Amino acid sequence: MVAMSRCLAIAAVFATGVEGARIAKKKRSSQDCLSKYDGKTLMSLNACSSVDETVQKLTEAGCYILDEPRVQQLGCTDAEVVCSGDAAGLEKAGVAKILSTDAGAFWRGESGVTHAFTEGMGVASDFYSDWRDLESQYARVKSAVNASSVATMEVAGKTLEGRDMYIVRVRGRGYSPDKNMTRLVLTFNLHAREWITGMAGVYAVEHLLKKAEDEFSYFDNTEVVLMPMANPDGYIYSTTTDRMHRKNMANNPGSSCKGVDLNRNWDAHWNQGGSSSNACSDVFHGPSAQSEPETKVIAKVMEEAQMSVYIDTHSYTELVITSPAWTSTRSLRHNDYRKVGASIQEAIRATHGKRFTEGPVAEVLYTASGGSIDYADDRGALGICLELRPPRFGGGGFAPNKREILPSAEETYQGILAAIEYAQDPSAPAPAPPTPAPWFWR
């Protein structure tokens, strides 16, 4: 009897252990890229007279500023922060107002996480109805290239963690890289958390390749090179561990903070404003210009041949912005920039009615040195940055609703076509802006 009781006790302990392991496993499997924000307070900043004083108060309350450079250069108003400390105190002091007491749950409901896609690869499928993981994005791109008779998919180089960085190349009849001919290079998702840009990159590949099959003469004397995912390491981290991760995955000596901002790391007026030497900053420019493998790989693609136009696609705020970014002094090619910018802006507007703001980076947005578009501009190309949906206020920021994916991709693609056509014939008339509606129709 004693022996039996002992056996029952052991069985009970074993069962408890198994159940505990099952619960622990279930808990682990339920972890996602938003888990670190569960139970933390999402807040919107009020107007402030001193950014530095506000940032100090936010630091003391354990807050993370979601868009650090905008606060530093444009002020506090309506900027969003996530706080683990005394959010009620911040609200009482008039620093910010509470949007949600559970940021993780809020973003999970409003935007969601990535999901695999395994259905058919037709253009009309529902691939763009949800956020997709990296494997699904690559599968989609590879399928499009495999179905094409004119495109190639190449490994341009490796990331810091050893992942392939892919480019898709469409080279039209008559194009020669050793001549100064029309060439466009496009990159997407350089900042990890800007998921909507990677989805737009996949869409651009699919539809450009379809256009090449239907109308290959469109690409005569032209090469278009697309990198639909420019920061694979960071993207995977943002989809599995930290939804708001922006940088690559560099280990920074002397700091527990991961990553270098790949759009502050370029050898283009590096560390001359709008970036930081603090490894924990979202705009950390790295230990030296072009220190990061991803930067070097993209630079190598740029420099294969003379570029006409380079487009780097980001989010959010709905902008068409152009070099220079490092200074407010206007480019000597300001008129050329305004013409191509207006062409892209109008193509986007004609798609779904969105009117993006257009102009030089430092005039429309803020100063940012060490950026990719200034590197391209220094090499003779027109350097353009697209900031996709949502708008600056009220659209979800870096975590928009998934219903924005497809219309954003569609209008971005039309903007890309406008840039190609400008590059092919810069002398063509710029599109006329739409006539404003009479006041009584607005």
BADRENDREN-371870 format. One record per residue (C-alpha): residue number from 0; z, x, y. Coordinates in Angstrom, 3 decimals, always signed. Each point is the difference from the previous one (the first is absolute). Example, Ala and Ser with C-alpha at 12.3 -4.5 7.8 and 13.67 -1.06 7.14 Angstrom:
2
FIKOL    nr         c3         c1         c2
FIKOL     0     +7.800    +12.300     -4.500
FIKOL     1     -0.660     +1.370     +3.440
! end
This chain:
442
FIKOL    nr         c3         c1         c2
FIKOL     0     +0.000     +0.000     +0.000
FIKOL     1     +0.889     +2.849     +2.349
FIKOL     2     -3.242     +1.707     -0.913
FIKOL     3     -1.929     -3.194     +0.653
FIKOL     4     +1.689     -0.456     +3.394
FIKOL     5     -0.833     +3.586     +0.880
FIKOL     6     -3.631     -0.624     -0.999
FIKOL     7     -0.116     -3.162     +2.069
FIKOL     8     +1.457     +1.854     +2.966
FIKOL     9     -2.577     +2.763     -0.347
FIKOL    10     -2.750     -2.604     -0.311
FIKOL    11     +1.277     -1.724     +3.130
FIKOL    12     +0.023     +3.268     +1.943
FIKOL    13     -3.473     +0.789     -1.306
FIKOL    14     -1.251     -3.439     +0.972
FIKOL    15     +1.573     +0.360     +3.435
FIKOL    16     -1.677     +3.365     +0.368
FIKOL    17     -3.386     -1.380     -1.052
FIKOL    18     +0.375     -2.917     +2.385
FIKOL    19     +1.066     +2.355     +2.753
FIKOL    20     -3.004     +2.223     -0.667
FIKOL    21     -2.256     -3.065     +0.026
FIKOL    22     +1.395     -1.148     +3.335
FIKOL    23     -0.270     +3.521     +1.433
FIKOL    24     -3.588     +0.255     -1.201
FIKOL    25     -0.804     -3.384     +1.513
FIKOL    26     +1.597     +1.081     +3.253
FIKOL    27     -1.990     +3.228     +0.043
FIKOL    28     -3.243     -1.806     -0.785
FIKOL    29     +0.603     -2.396     +2.905
FIKOL    30     +0.138     +2.867     +2.474
FIKOL    31     -3.026     +0.192     +2.296
FIKOL    32     -1.144     +1.677     +3.194
FIKOL    33     +2.082     -2.432     +2.058
FIKOL    34     +3.278     +0.398     -1.894
FIKOL    35     +1.323     +2.637     +2.407
FIKOL    36     -0.208     -2.624     +2.768
FIKOL    37     +1.832     -2.730     -1.933
FIKOL    38     +3.078     -1.156     +1.878
FIKOL    39     -0.948     +1.908     +3.149
FIKOL    40     -0.543     -1.788     +3.299
FIKOL    41     -3.455     -0.265     +1.566
FIKOL    42     +0.255     -0.082     +3.784
FIKOL    43     -2.303     -0.163     +3.005
FIKOL    44     +0.912     +2.118     +3.012
FIKOL    45     +0.430     -1.465     +3.451
FIKOL    46     -1.321     +1.687     +3.130
FIKOL    47     +1.968     +3.139     +0.824
FIKOL    48     +0.500     +2.108     +3.106
FIKOL    49     +0.518     +3.184     -2.015
FIKOL    50     -1.791     +0.659     -3.289
FIKOL    51     +2.243     +2.997     -0.716
FIKOL    52     +3.207     -2.018     +0.419
FIKOL    53     -1.373     -2.797     -2.189
FIKOL    54     -1.083     +2.438     -2.697
FIKOL    55     +3.502     +1.502     +0.033
FIKOL    56     +1.553     -3.443     -0.525
FIKOL    57     -2.462     -0.721     -2.808
FIKOL    58     +0.809     +3.311     -1.672
FIKOL    59     +3.704     -0.770     +0.123
FIKOL    60     -0.694     -3.374     -1.655
FIKOL    61     -2.022     +1.589     -2.796
FIKOL    62     -3.318     -1.419     +1.203
FIKOL    63     -3.510     +1.135     -0.896
FIKOL    64     -2.661     -0.555     +2.671
FIKOL    65     -3.116     -1.238     -1.765
FIKOL    66     -2.419     +1.287     +2.638
FIKOL    67     +1.685     +2.993     +1.563
FIKOL    68     -2.847     +1.286     +2.226
FIKOL    69     -0.539     -3.388     +1.608
FIKOL    70     +3.660     -0.278     +0.966
FIKOL    71     +0.123     +3.554     +1.304
FIKOL    72     -3.103     -0.425     +2.153
FIKOL    73     -0.420     -3.738     +0.631
FIKOL    74     +3.616     -1.168     +0.165
FIKOL    75     +2.311     -2.179     -2.040
FIKOL    76     -1.292     -3.531     +0.507
FIKOL    77     -0.592     -1.855     -3.280
FIKOL    78     +0.016     +3.163     -2.127
FIKOL    79     +1.462     -0.658     -3.430
FIKOL    80     +2.841     +1.932     -1.624
FIKOL    81     +1.879     -0.242     -3.298
FIKOL    82     +3.761     +0.523     +0.198
FIKOL    83     +2.611     +0.659     -2.652
FIKOL    84     +2.924     +0.034     +2.455
FIKOL    85     +1.365     -2.241     +2.741
FIKOL    86     -2.982     -2.245     +0.720
FIKOL    87     +2.244     -2.703     +1.445
FIKOL    88     +1.353     +2.520     +2.489
FIKOL    89     -3.521     +0.926     +1.102
FIKOL    90     -0.856     -3.629     +0.494
FIKOL    91     +3.213     -0.659     +1.922
FIKOL    92     -0.712     +3.001     +2.233
FIKOL    93     -3.462     -1.342     +0.775
FIKOL    94     -1.780     +2.922     -1.645
FIKOL    95     -1.875     -2.086     -2.567
FIKOL    96     -0.235     -3.404     -1.620
FIKOL    97     +0.266     -0.651     -3.725
FIKOL    98     -3.203     -1.117     -1.752
FIKOL    99     +1.356     +0.021     -3.544
FIKOL   100     +3.227     +1.071     -1.643
FIKOL   101     -1.963     +1.234     -3.031
FIKOL   102     -3.053     +2.056     +0.948
FIKOL   103     -1.003     +0.618     -3.624
FIKOL   104     -0.014     -3.671     -0.892
FIKOL   105     -1.741     -0.858     +3.264
FIKOL   106     -2.895     +2.424     -0.576
FIKOL   107     -0.191     -0.936     -3.661
FIKOL   108     -0.551     -3.610     +1.020
FIKOL   109     -2.259     +0.594     +2.985
FIKOL   110     -2.173     +2.805     -1.375
FIKOL   111     +0.867     +0.923     -3.588
FIKOL   112     -0.579     +3.073     -2.132
FIKOL   113     -3.037     +1.472     -1.762
FIKOL   114     -1.350     -1.394     -3.249
FIKOL   115     -2.453     +1.305     -2.577
FIKOL   116     -3.439     -1.577     -0.261
FIKOL   117     -1.792     -0.198     -3.322
FIKOL   118     -2.539     -2.814     +0.399
FIKOL   119     -3.761     +0.307     +0.435
FIKOL   120     -1.290     +2.270     +2.717
FIKOL   121     -2.384     -2.374     +1.776
FIKOL   122     -0.006     +0.126     +3.799
FIKOL   123     +0.901     -3.695     +0.116
FIKOL   124     +3.156     +0.377     -2.095
FIKOL   125     +3.556     -0.334     +1.282
FIKOL   126     +0.711     +3.733     +0.176
FIKOL   127     +0.717     -0.360     +3.710
FIKOL   128     +2.445     -2.874     -0.417
FIKOL   129     +2.922     +2.374     -0.520
FIKOL   130     +1.170     +3.568     +0.534
FIKOL   131     -1.270     +2.319     -2.751
FIKOL   132     +1.531     +3.082     -1.551
FIKOL   133     -1.782     +3.346     +0.164
FIKOL   134     -1.341     -0.186     -3.548
FIKOL   135     -1.620     -3.377     +0.699
FIKOL   136     -1.502     +1.238     +3.262
FIKOL   137     -1.505     +3.042     -1.686
FIKOL   138     -1.329     -2.125     -2.867
FIKOL   139     -1.664     -2.290     +2.509
FIKOL   140     -1.629     +2.900     +1.832
FIKOL   141     -1.162     +1.649     -3.232
FIKOL   142     -1.489     -3.281     -1.192
FIKOL   143     -1.970     -0.360     +3.237
FIKOL   144     -1.302     +3.571     -0.240
FIKOL   145     -0.907     -0.430     -3.678
FIKOL   146     -2.022     -3.089     +0.914
FIKOL   147     -1.840     +1.887     +2.748
FIKOL   148     -3.200     +1.986     -0.438
FIKOL   149     +0.461     +1.925     +3.244
FIKOL   150     +3.706     +0.811     +0.457
FIKOL   151     +2.120     +2.794     -1.422
FIKOL   152     +3.749     +0.250     -0.433
FIKOL   153     +1.429     +3.499     +0.325
FIKOL   154     +3.382     +1.685     -0.086
FIKOL   155     +0.336     +1.604     +3.418
FIKOL   156     +3.261     +1.767     -0.843
FIKOL   157     +3.617     -0.472     -1.061
FIKOL   158     +3.083     -1.410     +1.690
FIKOL   159     +3.322     +1.797     +0.222
FIKOL   160     +1.084     -1.649     -3.267
FIKOL   161     -3.278     +0.804     -1.727
FIKOL   162     -1.782     -3.352     +0.248
FIKOL   163     -3.753     -0.181     +0.501
FIKOL   164     -1.303     -0.871     +3.450
FIKOL   165     -3.257     -1.884     -0.485
FIKOL   166     -2.966     -0.441     +2.307
FIKOL   167     -2.969     -2.323     -0.399
FIKOL   168     -3.273     +1.329     +1.381
FIKOL   169     -3.128     -1.940     +0.915
FIKOL   170     -2.830     +2.334     +0.974
FIKOL   171     -3.145     -1.665     +1.281
FIKOL   172     -3.589     +1.133     -0.373
FIKOL   173     -0.910     +2.885     +2.252
FIKOL   174     +3.572     +1.091     +0.714
FIKOL   175     +0.631     +3.748     -0.110
FIKOL   176     +3.473     +1.468     +0.540
FIKOL   177     -1.397     +3.171     +1.569
FIKOL   178     -1.563     -1.985     +2.843
FIKOL   179     +1.732     -1.872     +2.810
FIKOL   180     -0.540     -3.477     -1.408
FIKOL   181     +1.992     -3.227     +0.037
FIKOL   182     +3.223     +0.452     -1.959
FIKOL   183     +3.150     -2.108     -0.017
FIKOL   184     +3.310     +0.803     -1.681
FIKOL   185     +2.588     -2.735     -0.454
FIKOL   186     +3.610     +0.260     -1.183
FIKOL   187     +2.465     -2.754     -0.859
FIKOL   188     +3.737     -0.238     -0.706
FIKOL   189     +0.946     +3.391     +1.436
FIKOL   190     +3.382     -1.580     +0.726
FIKOL   191     +1.520     -1.177     -3.270
FIKOL   192     +1.512     -3.315     +1.123
FIKOL   193     -3.226     -1.285     +1.615
FIKOL   194     -1.128     -1.812     -3.136
FIKOL   195     -2.482     -2.235     +1.764
FIKOL   196     -2.106     +3.064     +0.826
FIKOL   197     -0.346     +1.123     -3.608
FIKOL   198     -1.165     -3.476     -0.964
FIKOL   199     -2.548     +0.144     +2.821
FIKOL   200     -1.163     +3.364     -1.365
FIKOL   201     -0.679     -1.436     -3.444
FIKOL   202     -1.855     -2.929     +1.577
FIKOL   203     -2.102     +2.347     +2.145
FIKOL   204     -1.016     +2.004     -3.076
FIKOL   205     -0.954     -3.127     -1.942
FIKOL   206     -2.058     -1.563     +2.745
FIKOL   207     -1.671     +3.152     +1.290
FIKOL   208     -1.143     +0.748     -3.529
FIKOL   209     -1.269     -3.540     -0.401
FIKOL   210     -1.888     +0.381     +3.282
FIKOL   211     -1.471     +3.286     -1.237
FIKOL   212     -1.271     -1.737     -3.148
FIKOL   213     -1.510     -2.871     +1.970
FIKOL   214     -1.310     +1.985     +2.989
FIKOL   215     -0.007     +3.714     -0.666
FIKOL   216     -2.259     +0.649     +3.002
FIKOL   217     +3.029     -0.833     +2.172
FIKOL   218     +1.363     +3.431     -0.941
FIKOL   219     -3.180     +1.994     +0.687
FIKOL   220     +0.832     +3.413     +1.504
FIKOL   221     +3.687     -0.926     -0.186
FIKOL   222     +3.021     +0.964     -2.059
FIKOL   223     +3.193     -2.056     -0.194
FIKOL   224     +3.093     +1.493     -1.668
FIKOL   225     +3.031     -2.192     -0.644
FIKOL   226     +3.476     +0.999     -1.149
FIKOL   227     +1.581     -3.374     -0.782
FIKOL   228     +3.434     +1.532     -0.692
FIKOL   229     +0.949     +3.049     +2.054
FIKOL   230     +3.692     +0.181     -0.956
FIKOL   231     +0.348     -0.892     -3.710
FIKOL   232     +3.437     +1.617     -0.434
FIKOL   233     +1.503     -1.799     +2.961
FIKOL   234     -1.655     -3.269     -0.937
FIKOL   235     +1.479     +0.034     -3.495
FIKOL   236     +3.444     +0.747     +1.448
FIKOL   237     -0.394     -2.880     +2.467
FIKOL   238     -0.939     -2.385     -2.823
FIKOL   239     +2.785     +1.022     -2.382
FIKOL   240     +2.945     +1.295     +2.017
FIKOL   241     -0.170     -0.450     +3.780
FIKOL   242     -2.344     -2.580     +1.515
FIKOL   243     +0.284     +1.535     +3.464
FIKOL   244     -0.747     +3.608     -0.974
FIKOL   245     -2.636     +1.385     +2.382
FIKOL   246     -0.487     +3.675     -0.812
FIKOL   247     -1.173     +2.072     -2.955
FIKOL   248     +2.521     +1.274     -2.568
FIKOL   249     +0.639     +3.519     +1.285
FIKOL   250     +3.380     +1.561     -0.741
FIKOL   251     +1.388     +1.234     +3.298
FIKOL   252     +2.259     +3.073     -0.318
FIKOL   253     +3.494     -0.638     +1.329
FIKOL   254     -0.467     -3.767     +0.092
FIKOL   255     +0.330     -2.854     -2.458
FIKOL   256     -2.672     -1.912     +1.918
FIKOL   257     -3.372     -0.144     -1.709
FIKOL   258     -3.431     +0.385     +1.438
FIKOL   259     -2.224     +1.137     +2.850
FIKOL   260     -1.889     -2.432     +2.219
FIKOL   261     -3.605     +0.634     -1.018
FIKOL   262     -1.220     -1.258     +3.360
FIKOL   263     +2.011     +2.581     +1.951
FIKOL   264     -0.787     +2.997     -2.216
FIKOL   265     -3.559     +0.815     +1.055
FIKOL   266     -1.023     +3.190     +1.763
FIKOL   267     -0.930     -1.942     +3.109
FIKOL   268     +2.454     +0.588     +2.850
FIKOL   269     +2.704     +0.046     -2.674
FIKOL   270     +3.580     -0.483     +1.234
FIKOL   271     -1.041     -0.753     +3.575
FIKOL   272     +1.669     -3.390     +0.388
FIKOL   273     +0.494     -3.236     -1.886
FIKOL   274     +1.290     +1.747     -3.124
FIKOL   275     +3.310     +1.461     -1.150
FIKOL   276     +1.451     +3.184     -1.509
FIKOL   277     +2.709     -2.112     -1.708
FIKOL   278     -0.821     -0.351     -3.708
FIKOL   279     +1.719     -3.406     -0.062
FIKOL   280     -2.275     -1.381     +2.707
FIKOL   281     -2.916     -2.195     -1.009
FIKOL   282     -2.196     +2.133     +2.278
FIKOL   283     +1.112     +3.374     -1.417
FIKOL   284     -2.978     +2.275     +0.567
FIKOL   285     +0.801     +2.428     -2.805
FIKOL   286     +0.894     +3.702     +0.088
FIKOL   287     -3.428     +1.039     +1.290
FIKOL   288     -3.398     -1.408     +0.843
FIKOL   289     -1.943     -1.109     -3.073
FIKOL   290     +2.895     +0.900     -2.286
FIKOL   291     -0.545     -2.948     -2.352
FIKOL   292     -2.426     -0.060     -2.948
FIKOL   293     -1.244     -3.478     +0.903
FIKOL   294     -0.894     +1.121     +3.528
FIKOL   295     -1.896     +2.976     -1.356
FIKOL   296     -1.957     -2.113     -2.477
FIKOL   297     -1.120     -2.484     +2.652
FIKOL   298     -0.888     +2.835     +2.387
FIKOL   299     -2.180     +1.551     -2.708
FIKOL   300     -1.866     -3.299     -0.416
FIKOL   301     -0.498     -0.250     +3.757
FIKOL   302     -1.374     +3.512     +0.188
FIKOL   303     -2.539     -0.278     -2.839
FIKOL   304     -2.589     -0.839     +2.662
FIKOL   305     -0.190     -1.044     +3.625
FIKOL   306     +1.580     -3.409     +0.577
FIKOL   307     -1.230     -2.652     +2.417
FIKOL   308     +2.986     -2.337     -0.263
FIKOL   309     +3.384     +0.227     -1.690
FIKOL   310     +2.112     -3.133     -0.488
FIKOL   311     +3.637     +0.093     -1.079
FIKOL   312     +1.325     -3.447     -0.886
FIKOL   313     +3.634     -0.909     +0.714
FIKOL   314     +2.144     -3.044     +0.678
FIKOL   315     +1.228     -1.868     +1.901
FIKOL   316     -0.610     -1.419     +3.557
FIKOL   317     -3.730     -0.918     -0.085
FIKOL   318     -1.497     +2.895     +1.932
FIKOL   319     -3.206     +2.029     +0.167
FIKOL   320     +1.231     +3.260     +1.483
FIKOL   321     -1.744     +3.303     +0.530
FIKOL   322     +0.595     +3.676     +0.597
FIKOL   323     +1.708     +1.616     +1.794
FIKOL   324     +3.420     -0.980     -1.318
FIKOL   325     +1.891     +3.110     +1.077
FIKOL   326     -0.611     -0.426     +3.742
FIKOL   327     -0.631     -2.762     +2.520
FIKOL   328     -2.854     +2.037     +1.490
FIKOL   329     -3.240     -1.768     -0.835
FIKOL   330     -2.588     +1.486     -2.309
FIKOL   331     -3.177     +1.489     +1.441
FIKOL   332     -1.709     -2.465     -2.345
FIKOL   333     +1.959     -2.952     +1.316
FIKOL   334     -3.118     -2.126     +0.490
FIKOL   335     -1.170     +0.673     -3.569
FIKOL   336     +3.427     -0.954     -1.286
FIKOL   337     +0.026     -3.239     +1.972
FIKOL   338     -3.429     -0.909     -1.323
FIKOL   339     +0.815     +0.548     -3.678
FIKOL   340     +3.448     -1.508     +0.523
FIKOL   341     -1.495     -3.132     +1.545
FIKOL   342     -2.472     -0.294     -2.881
FIKOL   343     +2.799     +0.117     -2.567
FIKOL   344     +2.164     -2.340     +2.054
FIKOL   345     -2.760     -2.607     +0.244
FIKOL   346     -0.868     +0.232     -3.708
FIKOL   347     +3.645     -0.651     -0.848
FIKOL   348     +0.216     -2.911     +2.453
FIKOL   349     -3.165     -1.592     -1.395
FIKOL   350     +1.483     -0.052     -3.527
FIKOL   351     +3.180     -2.064     +0.398
FIKOL   352     +0.468     -0.250     +3.754
FIKOL   353     +2.567     +2.796     +0.302
FIKOL   354     -0.391     +1.927     +3.257
FIKOL   355     +1.407     +3.488     -0.517
FIKOL   356     +1.027     +2.024     +3.044
FIKOL   357     -2.304     +2.983     +0.539
FIKOL   358     +0.430     +3.309     +1.827
FIKOL   359     +1.317     +3.582     -0.201
FIKOL   360     +3.120     +0.453     -2.156
FIKOL   361     +2.251     +1.379     +2.720
FIKOL   362     -0.963     -2.817     +2.399
FIKOL   363     +0.150     -2.931     -2.408
FIKOL   364     +2.802     +1.093     -2.329
FIKOL   365     +1.908     +3.266     +0.484
FIKOL   366     -0.386     +3.774     -0.099
FIKOL   367     -0.244     +1.575     -3.455
FIKOL   368     -0.912     +3.630     -0.579
FIKOL   369     -1.151     +1.565     -3.257
FIKOL   370     -2.050     -3.043     -0.995
FIKOL   371     -3.068     -0.301     -2.189
FIKOL   372     -2.280     -1.552     +2.623
FIKOL   373     +0.616     +2.841     +2.450
FIKOL   374     -0.790     +2.491     -2.771
FIKOL   375     -3.292     -1.832     -0.560
FIKOL   376     -0.707     -0.131     +3.736
FIKOL   377     +0.563     +3.759     +0.275
FIKOL   378     -2.775     +0.372     -2.591
FIKOL   379     -2.530     -2.064     +1.903
FIKOL   380     +0.517     -3.415     -1.606
FIKOL   381     +1.112     -3.142     +1.740
FIKOL   382     +3.560     -0.451     -1.270
FIKOL   383     +1.033     -3.643     -0.350
FIKOL   384     +3.179     -1.658     -1.271
FIKOL   385     +0.066     -3.616     -1.096
FIKOL   386     +3.394     -1.695     +0.098
FIKOL   387     -0.420     -3.074     -2.193
FIKOL   388     +1.871     -3.284     -0.202
FIKOL   389     +2.550     -1.352     +0.717
FIKOL   390     +0.510     -0.162     +3.796
FIKOL   391     +2.797     +1.962     +1.625
FIKOL   392     +2.380     -2.946     +0.165
FIKOL   393     +0.824     -2.631     -2.575
FIKOL   394     -2.385     +0.887     -2.803
FIKOL   395     +2.183     +1.867     -2.450
FIKOL   396     -0.661     +3.540     +1.206
FIKOL   397     -0.445     +2.394     -2.904
FIKOL   398     +0.701     -2.816     -2.476
FIKOL   399     -2.429     -2.785     +0.917
FIKOL   400     -0.613     -3.047     -2.126
FIKOL   401     -2.469     +0.614     -2.821
FIKOL   402     -2.271     -2.726     +1.389
FIKOL   403     -0.977     +2.540     +2.690
FIKOL   404     -1.510     +2.409     -2.549
FIKOL   405     -3.446     -1.537     -0.407
FIKOL   406     -0.800     -0.975     +3.609
FIKOL   407     +1.233     +3.408     +1.135
FIKOL   408     -2.243     +1.742     -2.531
FIKOL   409     -2.971     -2.126     +1.000
FIKOL   410     +0.286     +0.709     +3.718
FIKOL   411     +0.694     +3.683     -0.615
FIKOL   412     -3.160     +0.254     -2.074
FIKOL   413     -2.048     -1.564     +2.791
FIKOL   414     +1.506     +2.487     +2.444
FIKOL   415     -1.022     +2.838     -2.314
FIKOL   416     -3.584     -1.293     -0.106
FIKOL   417     -0.029     -0.050     +3.807
FIKOL   418     +1.167     +3.628     +0.048
FIKOL   419     -2.727     +1.012     -2.474
FIKOL   420     -2.663     -1.718     +2.078
FIKOL   421     +1.262     +1.635     +3.184
FIKOL   422     -0.060     +3.422     -1.668
FIKOL   423     -3.556     -0.598     -1.185
FIKOL   424     -1.185     -1.013     +3.469
FIKOL   425     +2.423     +0.767     +2.838
FIKOL   426     -2.637     -1.052     +2.551
FIKOL   427     -0.046     -3.617     -1.188
FIKOL   428     +1.457     -2.455     +2.530
FIKOL   429     +3.696     -0.695     -0.356
FIKOL   430     +0.877     -3.590     -0.929
FIKOL   431     +0.692     -2.295     +2.918
FIKOL   432     +3.592     -1.237     +0.105
FIKOL   433     +0.386     -3.730     -0.707
FIKOL   434     +0.013     -2.315     +2.978
FIKOL   435     +3.552     -1.234     +0.617
FIKOL   436     +0.464     -3.707     -0.644
FIKOL   437     +0.604     -2.183     +3.072
FIKOL   438     +3.689     -0.359     +0.785
FIKOL   439     +0.007     -3.659     -1.079
FIKOL   440     -1.153     +0.961     -3.536
FIKOL   441     +2.669     +2.640     -0.543
! end
